[in-house]
Amino acid sequence: MASLLITASSLITSPEAGPTRVLSPGYVRVEDGVIAEVGEGRPAGAPGVDLDGGVLAPGLVDLQVNGFYGYDMVDADEAGWHTIVRRLPETGVTSFLPTFITAPVAVQAEALRRTRDLLPGLPAGTRVLGVHLEGPFLSEKRKGAHNPAHLTDPTPEAVAELLETGLVKLVTLAPERNGALDAIRTLTANGVLVSVGHSDATAEQVKAAADAGARKVTHIFNAQSGVHHRDPGVAVQALIDPRLSPGLILDLHHVAGSIAELVFRSAPGRVVLVTDAAASAGMPPGTYDLGGEPIEMPEQGPPLRADGTIAGSGLRLDEAVANAISIGIDPVTAVDAATRVPADLIGRPDLGRIAPGAAADLVWLGPDHRAHATWIAGENVFGGDHV
């Protein structure tokens, strides 16, 4: 693979690259798909890509994508997978976890096997880092858009069946369910990140989950027990426990801007921006599918079930970064929450950063903080007309 030099008016590096996090201007030199050098200034006379305006940032990492561009991940056909991995770079996302929501364990296991067989044939595009299973080990009291008929306890047999393909990277569960703490230990021992979500647990039960190995909380404040001065729940423990990283859907519909600011202030360096995107994301208003159930995408706001329950989102991850900045979050912090923090959380320190030795996954965010160009392993996969 040829060398690549990208210079930018502004460049957000990672802590490994040195004490200065924003280089204005700065440059990245890529060799064989890996970042070889990061520096300040513009190398004189060096050919390459010169980005004027905006900021060059690490490629975005989304740990919760139910679907996009009209396709639901759990039952998308080969064409659907091709569309999603090829088009997600339009949103700045260079790595993601396809998310399968609640279904019978046997159905999820079959979806995992089907995915395993599809992955080798996917075209170049956004990296698939594994699969996020959001359910079926959730609370009936906090089911959100999940089908309560399929919610169940995480028995050893169920956990073993889901782990069989080796694709599962993240599991959202409710720690108050029977057998949940043992399941957390088993999942963690198998290299799976465990997230507390769709849960009516007390703060103490969430602390016990963290003691057992849980390290994340799924979409904080949504479908979970919250903040009460005499009855603290999931959200409280997510904010005060330094072991837990709260996921945040920052579309300004799931959580108000002031609450999002509270999350960032209460959990510095731990917040993970996610989209929780459904099949309706990137699509016009209409009827789409989420986990086998219809959802309606309105003109404004997130998709909804027929009963009015929010069902995923239509959010882009670059838009989530922009929304964070719009409520006063420092741009470096906002970018970290969509790059380095989620990458580290799932054990991929080669992703989500601009530093020597990291994968050359990069996104040029324009003055509007939207993706204008994207590179994966040093290859320009979106926005070639801009560069």
Short mmCIF file of the C-alpha atoms (twelve columns), coordinates in Angstrom:
data_MODEL
# 
_entry.id   MODEL 
# 
loop_
_atom_site.group_PDB 
_atom_site.id 
_atom_site.type_symbol 
_atom_site.label_atom_id 
_atom_site.label_alt_id 
_atom_site.label_comp_id 
_atom_site.label_asym_id 
_atom_site.label_seq_id 
_atom_site.Cartn_x 
_atom_site.Cartn_y 
_atom_site.Cartn_z 
_atom_site.pdbx_PDB_model_num 
ATOM 1   C CA . MET A 1   0.000   0.000   0.000  1 
ATOM 2   C CA . ALA A 2   1.351   3.451   -0.920 1 
ATOM 3   C CA . SER A 3   2.289   6.061   1.645  1 
ATOM 4   C CA . LEU A 4   -0.198  8.792   2.467  1 
ATOM 5   C CA . LEU A 5   0.340   12.222  3.970  1 
ATOM 6   C CA . ILE A 6   -2.648  14.204  5.263  1 
ATOM 7   C CA . THR A 7   -2.229  17.747  6.543  1 
ATOM 8   C CA . ALA A 8   -5.073  19.565  8.241  1 
ATOM 9   C CA . SER A 9   -5.870  23.009  9.583  1 
ATOM 10  C CA . SER A 10  -6.619  21.326  12.898 1 
ATOM 11  C CA . LEU A 11  -5.895  17.801  14.110 1 
ATOM 12  C CA . ILE A 12  -7.122  16.025  17.268 1 
ATOM 13  C CA . THR A 13  -4.483  13.583  18.465 1 
ATOM 14  C CA . SER A 14  -4.593  11.049  21.282 1 
ATOM 15  C CA . PRO A 15  -2.767  11.205  24.627 1 
ATOM 16  C CA . GLU A 16  -0.199  8.693   23.344 1 
ATOM 17  C CA . ALA A 17  0.895   11.193  20.686 1 
ATOM 18  C CA . GLY A 18  1.993   13.815  23.228 1 
ATOM 19  C CA . PRO A 19  0.682   16.380  25.701 1 
ATOM 20  C CA . THR A 20  -0.837  18.658  23.058 1 
ATOM 21  C CA . ARG A 21  -4.169  17.209  21.932 1 
ATOM 22  C CA . VAL A 22  -4.970  19.725  19.174 1 
ATOM 23  C CA . LEU A 23  -2.369  20.511  16.534 1 
ATOM 24  C CA . SER A 24  -3.170  23.556  14.382 1 
ATOM 25  C CA . PRO A 25  -2.048  22.824  11.760 1 
ATOM 26  C CA . GLY A 26  -0.965  19.203  11.954 1 
ATOM 27  C CA . TYR A 27  -0.176  16.217  9.793  1 
ATOM 28  C CA . VAL A 28  -0.488  12.435  9.738  1 
ATOM 29  C CA . ARG A 29  1.794   10.159  7.759  1 
ATOM 30  C CA . VAL A 30  0.393   6.713   6.921  1 
ATOM 31  C CA . GLU A 31  2.339   3.614   5.885  1 
ATOM 32  C CA . ASP A 32  0.637   0.322   4.979  1 
ATOM 33  C CA . GLY A 33  -2.652  1.326   6.600  1 
ATOM 34  C CA . VAL A 34  -1.064  2.317   9.922  1 
ATOM 35  C CA . ILE A 35  -0.239  5.759   11.301 1 
ATOM 36  C CA . ALA A 36  3.539   6.091   11.135 1 
ATOM 37  C CA . GLU A 37  3.968   9.698   12.268 1 
ATOM 38  C CA . VAL A 38  1.953   12.551  13.770 1 
ATOM 39  C CA . GLY A 39  3.338   16.062  13.842 1 
ATOM 40  C CA . GLU A 40  2.670   19.763  14.058 1 
ATOM 41  C CA . GLY A 41  2.794   22.087  11.083 1 
ATOM 42  C CA . ARG A 42  2.738   21.394  7.349  1 
ATOM 43  C CA . PRO A 43  5.746   19.533  5.888  1 
ATOM 44  C CA . ALA A 44  7.205   21.768  3.197  1 
ATOM 45  C CA . GLY A 45  6.777   20.579  -0.374 1 
ATOM 46  C CA . ALA A 46  5.355   17.225  0.663  1 
ATOM 47  C CA . PRO A 47  2.677   15.876  -1.705 1 
ATOM 48  C CA . GLY A 48  -0.515  14.556  -0.197 1 
ATOM 49  C CA . VAL A 49  -3.966  15.576  0.968  1 
ATOM 50  C CA . ASP A 50  -4.379  19.074  2.399  1 
ATOM 51  C CA . LEU A 51  -7.575  19.664  4.385  1 
ATOM 52  C CA . ASP A 52  -8.628  23.280  4.738  1 
ATOM 53  C CA . GLY A 53  -10.979 24.028  7.649  1 
ATOM 54  C CA . GLY A 54  -12.711 21.745  10.103 1 
ATOM 55  C CA . VAL A 55  -10.746 19.138  12.039 1 
ATOM 56  C CA . LEU A 56  -9.121  15.793  11.286 1 
ATOM 57  C CA . ALA A 57  -10.185 13.308  13.969 1 
ATOM 58  C CA . PRO A 58  -9.927  9.574   14.604 1 
ATOM 59  C CA . GLY A 59  -12.547 7.469   12.827 1 
ATOM 60  C CA . LEU A 60  -15.717 7.182   14.894 1 
ATOM 61  C CA . VAL A 61  -16.548 3.949   16.764 1 
ATOM 62  C CA . ASP A 62  -20.238 3.095   17.341 1 
ATOM 63  C CA . LEU A 63  -21.016 0.281   19.792 1 
ATOM 64  C CA . GLN A 64  -24.782 0.229   19.172 1 
ATOM 65  C CA . VAL A 65  -26.165 0.081   15.628 1 
ATOM 66  C CA . ASN A 66  -29.458 -1.813  15.278 1 
ATOM 67  C CA . GLY A 67  -29.698 -0.915  11.615 1 
ATOM 68  C CA . PHE A 68  -29.259 1.825   9.031  1 
ATOM 69  C CA . TYR A 69  -30.262 2.760   5.499  1 
ATOM 70  C CA . GLY A 70  -33.467 0.689   5.589  1 
ATOM 71  C CA . TYR A 71  -31.931 -2.534  6.938  1 
ATOM 72  C CA . ASP A 72  -32.277 -4.105  10.397 1 
ATOM 73  C CA . MET A 73  -28.986 -5.777  11.350 1 
ATOM 74  C CA . VAL A 74  -30.449 -8.938  12.850 1 
ATOM 75  C CA . ASP A 75  -32.131 -10.073 9.635  1 
ATOM 76  C CA . ALA A 76  -30.336 -8.042  6.955  1 
ATOM 77  C CA . ASP A 77  -29.452 -10.007 3.839  1 
ATOM 78  C CA . GLU A 78  -26.087 -9.838  2.116  1 
ATOM 79  C CA . ALA A 79  -27.123 -6.757  0.149  1 
ATOM 80  C CA . GLY A 80  -28.150 -5.037  3.373  1 
ATOM 81  C CA . TRP A 81  -24.811 -5.724  5.043  1 
ATOM 82  C CA . HIS A 82  -22.967 -4.498  1.961  1 
ATOM 83  C CA . THR A 83  -24.978 -1.278  1.970  1 
ATOM 84  C CA . ILE A 84  -24.364 -0.583  5.653  1 
ATOM 85  C CA . VAL A 85  -20.614 -1.243  5.738  1 
ATOM 86  C CA . ARG A 86  -20.097 0.771   2.564  1 
ATOM 87  C CA . ARG A 87  -22.245 3.742   3.609  1 
ATOM 88  C CA . LEU A 88  -21.550 4.152   7.342  1 
ATOM 89  C CA . PRO A 89  -18.315 6.013   6.484  1 
ATOM 90  C CA . GLU A 90  -20.620 8.786   5.228  1 
ATOM 91  C CA . THR A 91  -21.361 9.385   8.925  1 
ATOM 92  C CA . GLY A 92  -17.693 9.230   9.968  1 
ATOM 93  C CA . VAL A 93  -18.059 5.743   11.465 1 
ATOM 94  C CA . THR A 94  -15.078 3.506   10.691 1 
ATOM 95  C CA . SER A 95  -15.840 0.705   13.200 1 
ATOM 96  C CA . PHE A 96  -19.105 -0.536  14.666 1 
ATOM 97  C CA . LEU A 97  -20.926 -3.258  16.557 1 
ATOM 98  C CA . PRO A 98  -24.084 -4.427  14.753 1 
ATOM 99  C CA . THR A 99  -26.696 -4.796  17.477 1 
ATOM 100 C CA . PHE A 100 -29.270 -7.586  17.682 1 
ATOM 101 C CA . ILE A 101 -32.175 -6.793  19.989 1 
ATOM 102 C CA . THR A 102 -34.291 -9.218  21.998 1 
ATOM 103 C CA . ALA A 103 -35.412 -12.435 20.317 1 
ATOM 104 C CA . PRO A 104 -35.574 -16.070 21.457 1 
ATOM 105 C CA . VAL A 105 -32.073 -17.341 22.244 1 
ATOM 106 C CA . ALA A 106 -32.250 -19.876 19.397 1 
ATOM 107 C CA . VAL A 107 -33.173 -17.108 16.939 1 
ATOM 108 C CA . GLN A 108 -30.287 -14.928 18.100 1 
ATOM 109 C CA . ALA A 109 -27.903 -17.868 17.854 1 
ATOM 110 C CA . GLU A 110 -29.002 -18.512 14.286 1 
ATOM 111 C CA . ALA A 111 -28.571 -14.809 13.446 1 
ATOM 112 C CA . LEU A 112 -25.035 -14.994 14.835 1 
ATOM 113 C CA . ARG A 113 -24.234 -18.023 12.680 1 
ATOM 114 C CA . ARG A 114 -25.652 -16.296 9.607  1 
ATOM 115 C CA . THR A 115 -23.566 -13.212 10.368 1 
ATOM 116 C CA . ARG A 116 -20.434 -15.318 10.839 1 
ATOM 117 C CA . ASP A 117 -20.926 -16.763 7.367  1 
ATOM 118 C CA . LEU A 118 -21.593 -13.339 5.793  1 
ATOM 119 C CA . LEU A 119 -18.631 -11.445 7.205  1 
ATOM 120 C CA . PRO A 120 -15.854 -12.901 5.011  1 
ATOM 121 C CA . GLY A 121 -17.665 -11.749 1.867  1 
ATOM 122 C CA . LEU A 122 -18.235 -8.143  2.921  1 
ATOM 123 C CA . PRO A 123 -16.661 -5.377  0.799  1 
ATOM 124 C CA . ALA A 124 -14.133 -2.900  2.126  1 
ATOM 125 C CA . GLY A 125 -15.851 -0.432  4.421  1 
ATOM 126 C CA . THR A 126 -16.619 0.143   8.072  1 
ATOM 127 C CA . ARG A 127 -14.981 -2.474  10.280 1 
ATOM 128 C CA . VAL A 128 -17.349 -4.962  11.954 1 
ATOM 129 C CA . LEU A 129 -15.900 -5.438  15.449 1 
ATOM 130 C CA . GLY A 130 -18.256 -8.203  16.564 1 
ATOM 131 C CA . VAL A 131 -21.898 -8.224  17.644 1 
ATOM 132 C CA . HIS A 132 -23.741 -6.456  20.456 1 
ATOM 133 C CA . LEU A 133 -26.601 -8.505  21.907 1 
ATOM 134 C CA . GLU A 134 -29.084 -6.128  23.522 1 
ATOM 135 C CA . GLY A 135 -31.207 -8.759  25.239 1 
ATOM 136 C CA . PRO A 136 -32.915 -11.098 25.764 1 
ATOM 137 C CA . PHE A 137 -31.715 -10.949 29.413 1 
ATOM 138 C CA . LEU A 138 -33.581 -7.721  30.211 1 
ATOM 139 C CA . SER A 139 -36.188 -6.540  32.720 1 
ATOM 140 C CA . GLU A 140 -39.879 -6.679  31.827 1 
ATOM 141 C CA . LYS A 141 -40.315 -3.477  33.837 1 
ATOM 142 C CA . ARG A 142 -37.837 -1.607  31.624 1 
ATOM 143 C CA . LYS A 143 -38.375 -3.354  28.301 1 
ATOM 144 C CA . GLY A 144 -38.603 -0.212  26.171 1 
ATOM 145 C CA . ALA A 145 -39.191 -1.330  22.578 1 
ATOM 146 C CA . HIS A 146 -38.193 -4.957  23.270 1 
ATOM 147 C CA . ASN A 147 -40.743 -7.784  22.957 1 
ATOM 148 C CA . PRO A 148 -41.544 -8.930  26.520 1 
ATOM 149 C CA . ALA A 149 -42.524 -12.408 25.291 1 
ATOM 150 C CA . HIS A 150 -38.872 -13.193 24.607 1 
ATOM 151 C CA . LEU A 151 -37.261 -11.795 27.770 1 
ATOM 152 C CA . THR A 152 -35.614 -14.509 29.854 1 
ATOM 153 C CA . ASP A 153 -32.963 -15.306 32.464 1 
ATOM 154 C CA . PRO A 154 -29.325 -15.739 31.415 1 
ATOM 155 C CA . THR A 155 -28.977 -19.437 32.161 1 
ATOM 156 C CA . PRO A 156 -25.559 -21.074 31.628 1 
ATOM 157 C CA . GLU A 157 -27.022 -22.987 28.676 1 
ATOM 158 C CA . ALA A 158 -28.358 -19.812 27.023 1 
ATOM 159 C CA . VAL A 159 -25.080 -17.962 27.495 1 
ATOM 160 C CA . ALA A 160 -23.079 -20.889 26.097 1 
ATOM 161 C CA . GLU A 161 -25.290 -21.091 22.999 1 
ATOM 162 C CA . LEU A 162 -24.807 -17.393 22.253 1 
ATOM 163 C CA . LEU A 163 -21.051 -17.542 22.761 1 
ATOM 164 C CA . GLU A 164 -20.604 -20.465 20.360 1 
ATOM 165 C CA . THR A 165 -19.780 -18.404 17.240 1 
ATOM 166 C CA . GLY A 166 -17.198 -16.223 18.981 1 
ATOM 167 C CA . LEU A 167 -18.813 -13.126 17.456 1 
ATOM 168 C CA . VAL A 168 -20.384 -11.695 20.610 1 
ATOM 169 C CA . LYS A 169 -18.389 -8.691  21.797 1 
ATOM 170 C CA . LEU A 170 -20.941 -6.859  23.983 1 
ATOM 171 C CA . VAL A 171 -24.011 -8.018  25.919 1 
ATOM 172 C CA . THR A 172 -26.589 -5.713  27.522 1 
ATOM 173 C CA . LEU A 173 -28.417 -7.341  30.435 1 
ATOM 174 C CA . ALA A 174 -30.355 -6.559  33.600 1 
ATOM 175 C CA . PRO A 175 -28.273 -7.617  36.627 1 
ATOM 176 C CA . GLU A 176 -31.344 -8.230  38.800 1 
ATOM 177 C CA . ARG A 177 -32.387 -11.232 36.714 1 
ATOM 178 C CA . ASN A 178 -31.796 -14.709 38.131 1 
ATOM 179 C CA . GLY A 179 -28.312 -15.927 37.293 1 
ATOM 180 C CA . ALA A 180 -27.158 -12.552 35.962 1 
ATOM 181 C CA . LEU A 181 -24.061 -12.174 38.130 1 
ATOM 182 C CA . ASP A 182 -22.800 -15.630 37.165 1 
ATOM 183 C CA . ALA A 183 -23.530 -14.775 33.529 1 
ATOM 184 C CA . ILE A 184 -21.509 -11.559 33.833 1 
ATOM 185 C CA . ARG A 185 -18.545 -13.534 35.171 1 
ATOM 186 C CA . THR A 186 -18.795 -16.074 32.350 1 
ATOM 187 C CA . LEU A 187 -19.155 -13.433 29.642 1 
ATOM 188 C CA . THR A 188 -16.272 -11.386 31.029 1 
ATOM 189 C CA . ALA A 189 -14.064 -14.474 31.212 1 
ATOM 190 C CA . ASN A 190 -14.796 -15.019 27.517 1 
ATOM 191 C CA . GLY A 191 -13.691 -11.515 26.560 1 
ATOM 192 C CA . VAL A 192 -17.212 -10.084 26.247 1 
ATOM 193 C CA . LEU A 193 -17.960 -6.566  27.485 1 
ATOM 194 C CA . VAL A 194 -21.054 -6.556  29.731 1 
ATOM 195 C CA . SER A 195 -23.327 -3.521  29.899 1 
ATOM 196 C CA . VAL A 196 -26.156 -2.924  32.358 1 
ATOM 197 C CA . GLY A 197 -29.305 -1.864  30.554 1 
ATOM 198 C CA . HIS A 198 -33.071 -2.193  30.286 1 
ATOM 199 C CA . SER A 199 -32.868 -2.702  34.016 1 
ATOM 200 C CA . ASP A 200 -34.865 -1.804  37.113 1 
ATOM 201 C CA . ALA A 201 -31.891 -2.572  39.354 1 
ATOM 202 C CA . THR A 202 -30.948 -0.638  42.450 1 
ATOM 203 C CA . ALA A 203 -27.616 1.145   42.568 1 
ATOM 204 C CA . GLU A 204 -26.359 -1.634  44.867 1 
ATOM 205 C CA . GLN A 205 -27.312 -4.292  42.325 1 
ATOM 206 C CA . VAL A 206 -25.447 -2.368  39.619 1 
ATOM 207 C CA . LYS A 207 -22.428 -2.118  41.924 1 
ATOM 208 C CA . ALA A 208 -22.577 -5.906  42.324 1 
ATOM 209 C CA . ALA A 209 -22.654 -6.218  38.530 1 
ATOM 210 C CA . ALA A 210 -19.540 -4.046  38.277 1 
ATOM 211 C CA . ASP A 211 -17.899 -6.174  40.972 1 
ATOM 212 C CA . ALA A 212 -18.645 -9.202  38.762 1 
ATOM 213 C CA . GLY A 213 -17.086 -7.530  35.710 1 
ATOM 214 C CA . ALA A 214 -19.671 -5.260  34.038 1 
ATOM 215 C CA . ARG A 215 -18.024 -2.132  32.638 1 
ATOM 216 C CA . LYS A 216 -20.710 -0.236  30.749 1 
ATOM 217 C CA . VAL A 217 -24.278 1.071   31.056 1 
ATOM 218 C CA . THR A 218 -26.497 1.046   27.964 1 
ATOM 219 C CA . HIS A 219 -28.126 4.372   26.943 1 
ATOM 220 C CA . ILE A 220 -28.089 6.056   30.342 1 
ATOM 221 C CA . PHE A 221 -31.468 7.356   31.613 1 
ATOM 222 C CA . ASN A 222 -33.350 5.415   28.928 1 
ATOM 223 C CA . ALA A 223 -35.153 2.196   29.949 1 
ATOM 224 C CA . GLN A 224 -33.569 2.045   33.404 1 
ATOM 225 C CA . SER A 225 -34.099 3.071   37.011 1 
ATOM 226 C CA . GLY A 226 -32.828 6.581   37.500 1 
ATOM 227 C CA . VAL A 227 -32.018 9.200   40.118 1 
ATOM 228 C CA . HIS A 228 -34.046 9.319   43.328 1 
ATOM 229 C CA . HIS A 229 -32.685 10.701  46.548 1 
ATOM 230 C CA . ARG A 230 -33.896 7.716   48.610 1 
ATOM 231 C CA . ASP A 231 -33.991 5.024   45.940 1 
ATOM 232 C CA . PRO A 232 -30.964 5.384   43.624 1 
ATOM 233 C CA . GLY A 233 -30.990 3.227   40.516 1 
ATOM 234 C CA . VAL A 234 -28.928 2.321   37.479 1 
ATOM 235 C CA . ALA A 235 -28.281 5.895   36.341 1 
ATOM 236 C CA . VAL A 236 -26.850 6.922   39.725 1 
ATOM 237 C CA . GLN A 237 -24.343 4.075   39.818 1 
ATOM 238 C CA . ALA A 238 -23.416 4.735   36.185 1 
ATOM 239 C CA . LEU A 239 -22.453 8.290   37.089 1 
ATOM 240 C CA . ILE A 240 -20.593 7.646   40.351 1 
ATOM 241 C CA . ASP A 241 -18.839 4.331   39.664 1 
ATOM 242 C CA . PRO A 242 -15.485 4.950   37.923 1 
ATOM 243 C CA . ARG A 243 -15.564 1.396   36.539 1 
ATOM 244 C CA . LEU A 244 -18.668 2.057   34.434 1 
ATOM 245 C CA . SER A 245 -18.893 3.872   31.102 1 
ATOM 246 C CA . PRO A 246 -22.349 5.329   30.441 1 
ATOM 247 C CA . GLY A 247 -23.556 5.087   26.863 1 
ATOM 248 C CA . LEU A 248 -25.405 8.210   25.727 1 
ATOM 249 C CA . ILE A 249 -27.804 8.675   22.799 1 
ATOM 250 C CA . LEU A 250 -27.239 12.379  22.142 1 
ATOM 251 C CA . ASP A 251 -29.964 13.114  19.619 1 
ATOM 252 C CA . LEU A 252 -31.500 15.640  22.068 1 
ATOM 253 C CA . HIS A 253 -34.695 13.541  22.102 1 
ATOM 254 C CA . HIS A 254 -33.689 10.527  24.201 1 
ATOM 255 C CA . VAL A 255 -31.995 12.810  26.747 1 
ATOM 256 C CA . ALA A 256 -32.303 16.579  27.144 1 
ATOM 257 C CA . GLY A 257 -29.228 18.676  26.546 1 
ATOM 258 C CA . SER A 258 -28.888 19.668  30.209 1 
ATOM 259 C CA . ILE A 259 -28.991 16.003  31.257 1 
ATOM 260 C CA . ALA A 260 -26.373 15.127  28.642 1 
ATOM 261 C CA . GLU A 261 -24.193 17.880  30.094 1 
ATOM 262 C CA . LEU A 262 -24.733 16.381  33.567 1 
ATOM 263 C CA . VAL A 263 -23.544 12.998  32.272 1 
ATOM 264 C CA . PHE A 264 -20.365 14.454  30.777 1 
ATOM 265 C CA . ARG A 265 -19.626 16.471  33.916 1 
ATOM 266 C CA . SER A 266 -20.315 13.562  36.265 1 
ATOM 267 C CA . ALA A 267 -18.399 10.909  34.322 1 
ATOM 268 C CA . PRO A 268 -15.391 12.655  32.769 1 
ATOM 269 C CA . GLY A 269 -13.461 10.415  30.412 1 
ATOM 270 C CA . ARG A 270 -16.067 7.640   30.640 1 
ATOM 271 C CA . VAL A 271 -18.940 8.740   28.394 1 
ATOM 272 C CA . VAL A 272 -19.541 6.715   25.213 1 
ATOM 273 C CA . LEU A 273 -21.596 8.342   22.471 1 
ATOM 274 C CA . VAL A 274 -23.754 5.812   20.621 1 
ATOM 275 C CA . THR A 275 -26.462 6.150   18.004 1 
ATOM 276 C CA . ASP A 276 -28.749 3.207   18.824 1 
ATOM 277 C CA . ALA A 277 -29.617 3.693   15.152 1 
ATOM 278 C CA . ALA A 278 -32.543 1.721   13.741 1 
ATOM 279 C CA . ALA A 279 -33.236 0.737   10.126 1 
ATOM 280 C CA . SER A 280 -34.935 4.118   9.669  1 
ATOM 281 C CA . ALA A 281 -31.626 5.978   10.150 1 
ATOM 282 C CA . GLY A 282 -30.559 7.691   6.956  1 
ATOM 283 C CA . MET A 283 -33.989 7.146   5.449  1 
ATOM 284 C CA . PRO A 284 -37.093 9.296   4.777  1 
ATOM 285 C CA . PRO A 285 -40.160 9.147   7.045  1 
ATOM 286 C CA . GLY A 286 -42.007 5.850   6.782  1 
ATOM 287 C CA . THR A 287 -42.449 2.401   8.281  1 
ATOM 288 C CA . TYR A 288 -39.384 0.272   9.020  1 
ATOM 289 C CA . ASP A 289 -38.431 -2.794  11.072 1 
ATOM 290 C CA . LEU A 290 -36.724 -3.234  14.435 1 
ATOM 291 C CA . GLY A 291 -36.260 -6.761  15.707 1 
ATOM 292 C CA . GLY A 292 -39.188 -8.046  13.670 1 
ATOM 293 C CA . GLU A 293 -41.607 -5.324  14.821 1 
ATOM 294 C CA . PRO A 294 -42.744 -2.282  12.795 1 
ATOM 295 C CA . ILE A 295 -41.532 1.179   13.743 1 
ATOM 296 C CA . GLU A 296 -42.576 4.521   12.318 1 
ATOM 297 C CA . MET A 297 -40.063 7.214   11.406 1 
ATOM 298 C CA . PRO A 298 -41.755 10.632  11.742 1 
ATOM 299 C CA . GLU A 299 -40.798 13.888  10.058 1 
ATOM 300 C CA . GLN A 300 -39.108 15.009  13.281 1 
ATOM 301 C CA . GLY A 301 -37.740 13.025  16.217 1 
ATOM 302 C CA . PRO A 302 -36.816 9.380   16.749 1 
ATOM 303 C CA . PRO A 303 -38.650 6.306   15.386 1 
ATOM 304 C CA . LEU A 304 -41.597 5.054   17.443 1 
ATOM 305 C CA . ARG A 305 -43.523 1.863   18.126 1 
ATOM 306 C CA . ALA A 306 -47.272 1.970   17.566 1 
ATOM 307 C CA . ASP A 307 -47.759 2.619   21.306 1 
ATOM 308 C CA . GLY A 308 -45.501 5.681   21.174 1 
ATOM 309 C CA . THR A 309 -42.424 4.022   22.688 1 
ATOM 310 C CA . ILE A 310 -39.130 5.334   21.313 1 
ATOM 311 C CA . ALA A 311 -37.594 2.553   19.197 1 
ATOM 312 C CA . GLY A 312 -33.937 3.274   18.514 1 
ATOM 313 C CA . SER A 313 -32.959 6.479   16.745 1 
ATOM 314 C CA . GLY A 314 -32.285 8.104   13.403 1 
ATOM 315 C CA . LEU A 315 -29.043 9.580   14.739 1 
ATOM 316 C CA . ARG A 316 -25.666 9.742   12.969 1 
ATOM 317 C CA . LEU A 317 -22.598 9.501   15.221 1 
ATOM 318 C CA . ASP A 318 -21.012 12.612  13.715 1 
ATOM 319 C CA . GLU A 319 -24.268 14.390  14.554 1 
ATOM 320 C CA . ALA A 320 -23.984 13.158  18.157 1 
ATOM 321 C CA . VAL A 321 -20.508 14.707  18.344 1 
ATOM 322 C CA . ALA A 322 -21.897 17.951  16.925 1 
ATOM 323 C CA . ASN A 323 -24.747 17.916  19.457 1 
ATOM 324 C CA . ALA A 324 -22.273 17.444  22.303 1 
ATOM 325 C CA . ILE A 325 -20.272 20.443  21.121 1 
ATOM 326 C CA . SER A 326 -23.481 22.467  20.744 1 
ATOM 327 C CA . ILE A 327 -24.306 22.027  24.453 1 
ATOM 328 C CA . GLY A 328 -20.883 23.250  25.488 1 
ATOM 329 C CA . ILE A 329 -18.807 20.064  25.635 1 
ATOM 330 C CA . ASP A 330 -15.174 20.607  24.663 1 
ATOM 331 C CA . PRO A 331 -14.584 19.279  21.118 1 
ATOM 332 C CA . VAL A 332 -11.727 17.010  22.217 1 
ATOM 333 C CA . THR A 333 -13.949 15.484  24.907 1 
ATOM 334 C CA . ALA A 334 -16.824 15.061  22.444 1 
ATOM 335 C CA . VAL A 335 -14.577 13.363  19.875 1 
ATOM 336 C CA . ASP A 336 -13.002 11.115  22.525 1 
ATOM 337 C CA . ALA A 337 -16.479 9.927   23.551 1 
ATOM 338 C CA . ALA A 338 -17.078 8.658   20.011 1 
ATOM 339 C CA . THR A 339 -13.581 7.298   19.357 1 
ATOM 340 C CA . ARG A 340 -10.948 6.491   21.967 1 
ATOM 341 C CA . VAL A 341 -13.284 5.738   24.877 1 
ATOM 342 C CA . PRO A 342 -15.430 3.124   23.065 1 
ATOM 343 C CA . ALA A 343 -12.389 1.606   21.341 1 
ATOM 344 C CA . ASP A 344 -10.575 1.135   24.644 1 
ATOM 345 C CA . LEU A 345 -13.724 -0.214  26.275 1 
ATOM 346 C CA . ILE A 346 -13.958 -3.110  23.819 1 
ATOM 347 C CA . GLY A 347 -10.244 -3.830  23.933 1 
ATOM 348 C CA . ARG A 348 -9.195  -2.215  20.639 1 
ATOM 349 C CA . PRO A 349 -6.455  0.287   21.515 1 
ATOM 350 C CA . ASP A 350 -5.407  0.244   17.850 1 
ATOM 351 C CA . LEU A 351 -8.610  2.126   16.976 1 
ATOM 352 C CA . GLY A 352 -10.165 5.470   17.885 1 
ATOM 353 C CA . ARG A 353 -6.975  7.496   18.112 1 
ATOM 354 C CA . ILE A 354 -4.486  9.444   16.037 1 
ATOM 355 C CA . ALA A 355 -1.161  8.164   17.302 1 
ATOM 356 C CA . PRO A 356 1.780   6.256   15.836 1 
ATOM 357 C CA . GLY A 357 0.996   2.559   15.540 1 
ATOM 358 C CA . ALA A 358 -2.773  3.003   15.425 1 
ATOM 359 C CA . ALA A 359 -4.870  1.997   12.431 1 
ATOM 360 C CA . ALA A 360 -5.168  4.858   9.935  1 
ATOM 361 C CA . ASP A 361 -8.927  5.227   10.417 1 
ATOM 362 C CA . LEU A 362 -9.637  8.942   10.130 1 
ATOM 363 C CA . VAL A 363 -12.492 11.353  9.566  1 
ATOM 364 C CA . TRP A 364 -12.432 14.949  8.424  1 
ATOM 365 C CA . LEU A 365 -15.169 16.783  10.316 1 
ATOM 366 C CA . GLY A 366 -16.102 20.037  8.628  1 
ATOM 367 C CA . PRO A 367 -16.986 23.292  10.385 1 
ATOM 368 C CA . ASP A 368 -20.484 21.800  10.849 1 
ATOM 369 C CA . HIS A 369 -18.829 18.783  12.570 1 
ATOM 370 C CA . ARG A 370 -20.262 16.494  9.891  1 
ATOM 371 C CA . ALA A 371 -18.083 13.927  8.126  1 
ATOM 372 C CA . HIS A 372 -16.716 15.393  4.888  1 
ATOM 373 C CA . ALA A 373 -14.199 12.609  4.174  1 
ATOM 374 C CA . THR A 374 -13.324 9.271   5.766  1 
ATOM 375 C CA . TRP A 375 -10.330 6.935   5.565  1 
ATOM 376 C CA . ILE A 376 -10.159 3.308   6.724  1 
ATOM 377 C CA . ALA A 377 -6.688  1.738   6.938  1 
ATOM 378 C CA . GLY A 378 -5.447  4.733   4.962  1 
ATOM 379 C CA . GLU A 379 -7.890  4.226   2.087  1 
ATOM 380 C CA . ASN A 380 -10.244 7.089   1.236  1 
ATOM 381 C CA . VAL A 381 -13.672 5.402   1.421  1 
ATOM 382 C CA . PHE A 382 -15.858 8.516   1.453  1 
ATOM 383 C CA . GLY A 383 -15.577 12.104  0.320  1 
ATOM 384 C CA . GLY A 384 -12.979 11.724  -2.391 1 
ATOM 385 C CA . ASP A 385 -14.469 14.741  -4.152 1 
ATOM 386 C CA . HIS A 386 -13.594 16.855  -1.094 1 
ATOM 387 C CA . VAL A 387 -9.948  15.792  -0.986 1 
# 
